[in-house]
């Protein structure tokens, strides 16, 4: 069990603020620290009010950066909702210093466009609006000839940044980059310019993208339920009165003027924070941040004034109708992030649901009385909430699900939960905190959350200790005071045809001009700037991994954990669902099995007490079982799990319930857009016999026995496999542990060949269509490629990076930036999942139903006439090289990398090949690759869309015969 000793030097220390001074370049910077902080964070405040959070973690030469702004959708003007989110998109469009070929000429055109949008949004006459938009479109095209689309992404690619992204929520907007450590100055220079002078260029094509994102949300039942829940909880607060994406009528009438004013008001340094976690010198870094971000001018961002919500005295009931399966959510309202309610709220949520030992886990999910229920708390600045959600079984009403959840609330109010549960929850949280210190991103997010929620860092770091002081009586009192039987909001998600959804019709636009090979002076300067060279660190599998073999030949692979007292143990079996169709079901049913001496509920409780966990992942040709948790409990966890597998049993009634729930889940999946698309893609790729249909029918499910499922899992213990350890214990200790507890035979059996699905030949063009009643169609093209060859991988990797990889790639520029066809699109020459497979050339886009033909035509044009850009090609090469130079594969990742390389024919780290070959490749060679393997190759076209909005005659005329598939074609149940 957990001892105090483990945490004596971390979270259980007394936290004290310490004011310190760092000296750099003759200037001193004061910063705050907390004694005993496991993240060793420094917090600075610059003269302009900007907060700066640093946490050093030297695992790899990269820095996770966030620029966090305390403004979100709650701050949107009531007449232009969605503005904060739309502005987030515009922050990627550049400044007067980048993204333009001639700012002096361009700014006049942008002003004209802004003025026209003000006229447009106030005009109600349709004919006049159309005429104005034609003017906007015409001037926008001229302006685009002066713009450099995606130059921000090119800048980020040039400095080797990864994970370029941003997010807008109710309370905040956050901008995300993960940069090489040697590029901190360039990053800060670019970001300071970006946050000083953003330009709203290419506005109307980005508006098309926002329309597409909004249209996606209109058929996202989960999002609509969440919005309805917020409306019920906060009828007088922007959390409930407006959504992050905004109202459709507001998106149709955007205001560039309002967006500029929004930026001027809220994007000021005293309303922002720069957060960095990773490998850097904090004394040098603060001087860089001060030199760049320190030039931003402070402002006076207004505080949101709102009338406090009235208490909910009668339950508020709402309904959402959509195509997907039924479900329900109910929630209680609480105070905001600074309230003393929050620790009690979060502890209550953990007692209700923690994935193993919570009231809902034990009394609902383990008993299979529904298709699955959960509980979670969400803390926001002004208010918070406790949400309970559930899915109903076949023949079960949503009210029955609600009543089951309310029964668990009553148990919470009565204190009807075991005394050990709160202590176990704290131990599991402490484990999470240790894991968080391992990740630069997790460190950065914790600091960002502290800033955005106005939470003092001392309080954030000491939060687990605060929770640990809560007593059972405190929870009982809190629950009785706040979790009433009539002060909640409930949303019933009904299944049916929604009648209140109308997609945003996108006005016709002229594809913009793409200045692909022109670079701003700023990009040129960044590209030639001198930075310290970073050298790659390749793995040496012989020396990095220690090995041992048991007498039966089972190989142990070992990496020592020297960071903290946690472990990860992986059973790796080269045997999966293509060997045994029962195996995924057996792995899932194990959660409901006991051992005869211990029930399933007791086993879950024991794992939770140990602060340990197990997960089983079954793929086509591999099963990976991972045990993880506190290393001092490793032996107990292994013994508990091994005993469960060896003696797994259950009641017949449990199996009957499980089978019924699997059938209902399958039925529900038929109503899910993504599940339908995956089934359609599998059919189009492999034919009638494919991974989706290679599963048990409902009749076969009915014939299952407990012995079938137990033996399916027990069988893999008899097969050749390996075990990987990442743990503080020595290899000798772990070898002895495995010999004692791992119930493998004296002689392991060889693994038989799996059933495999051969991709259909794509020697003639054909269309596979299936109906789904949504505003958007999901589209894919498929071309069967050549057999796997490891020698081709560097060339393929570079082609994918250049053509379809990210926001700087050709596909993103052409499909989103130029044509505004989609929120997301991609393409790749995809490697097979096994070395016996073939490469596949695929593309994907989700677009409006009336844009299907245009989208396919655009992709074909790109495949057949690939745009060639020396600058973009060089950036793609440099990105690959920088990624390798700054990547550090560590911990258990070393073992997984080894196993994957070995599987695909590499004796050494494959990155060596990529690193040596990528610099030698030329644009002409990439063009030749396209001509040899992609250009003019016949394709299979895949469409999941609304049949009533498809022009099938035109589709056949342009792309080949249309084969219409039904639900029974796609699913075998």
Buried (B, 14 or more C-beta within 10 A) or exposed (E): EBEEEBBEEBBBBEBEEEEEEBEBEEEEBEBBBBEBBBBBBBBBBBEBBBBBBBBBBEBBBBBBBBBBBBBBBBBBBEEBBBBBBBBBBBBBBBBBBBBBBEBEEBBEBBEBBBEBBBEBBEBEEEEEBEEBBBBBBEBBBBBBBBBBBBBBBBBBBBBBBBEBEBBBBBBBBBBBBBBBBBBBBBBBBBBBBBBBEBBBBBBBBBBBBBBBBBBBBBBBBBBBBBBBBBBBBBBEBBBBBBBBBBBBEBBBBBBBBBBBEBBEBBBBBBBBBBBBBBBBBBBBBBBBBBBBBBEBEBBEBEEBEBEEBEEBEEBBEBEBBBBBBBBBBBBBBBBBBBBEBBBBBBBBBBBBBBBBBBBBBBBBBBBBBBBBBBBBBBBBBBBBBBBBBBBBBEEBEBEBBBEBBBEBBBBBBEBEBBEEBBBBBBBBBBBEBBEBBBBBBBBBBBBBBBBBBEBBBBBBBBBBBBBBEBEBEBBBBBBBEBBBEEBBBBBBBBBEEBEEBEBBEBBEBBBBBBBBEBBBEBBEBBBEEEBEEBEBBBBEBEEBBBEBEBEEEBBBBBBBBEBBBBBBBBBBBBBBBBBBBBBBBBBBBBBBBBBEEBBBBBBBBBBBBBBBBBEBEBEBBBBBBBBBBBBBBBBBBBEBBBBBBEBBBBBEEBBEBBBBBBBBBBBBBBBBBEBBBBBBBBBBBBEEBBBBBBBBEEEEBEEBEBEBBBEBBBBBBEBBBBBBBBBBBEBEBBBEBBBEBBEBEEEBEEBEEBBEBEBBEBEEBBBBBBBBBBBBBBBBBBBBBEEBEBEBBBBBBBBBBBBBBBBBBBBBBBBBBBBBBBBBBBBBBBBBBBEEBBBBBBBBBBBBBBBBBEBBEBBBEBBEEBBBBEBBBBBBBBBBBBBBBBBBBBBBEBBBBBBEBEBBEBEBBBBBBBBEBBEEBEBEEBBEBBEEBBEEBEBBBBBBBBBEBBEEEEBEEBBBEBBBBEEEBBBBB
